[in-house]
Amino acid sequence: MKKKRTISISHPQLVRFRNALREVISTAELVEEERLLDEENGLDHIYSETDGKQVKELLDKQDKLATAWNKSLCVCSLCGSRTSNMTFNPYMEEWFCVDCYEKNQEFYKTEARNGQIWNSENYTRTPSTEWWP
């Protein structure tokens, strides 16, 4: 998607259905993650070259699964909410609950447009307008 999109459901029965569906998807993701971990634990990481390759493949699968889950519509990328209406952020290509999205938008409006961002080295504000139009 190339545009911001908000999916809001207000009908109580549809909200229950959405939340139940998200729970089913979450459970399936957890079961698959546990299966991959069990398969990885059954391999000998250190001594066998073929097992080492299989471990790398399993770790890649785990990483892809985690990335797919974190970028899905089922969970907010910031707070982890699974029961909220979601908004898609096209710049980050992630879904956020409406509350987190609005808080981020407020931050960008007040801080970034003033040319202030957080400097991670010493946690002070430094002027920067390179990344904001």
PyMOL commands that set and color helices and strands:
alter all, ss='L'
color gray80, all
select helices_A, chain A and resi 12-41+49-70+98-112
alter helices_A, ss='H'
color red, helices_A
select strands_A, chain A and resi 5-7+86-89+94-97+116-119+124-127
alter strands_A, ss='S'
color yellow, strands_A
deselect
rebuild
show_as cartoon
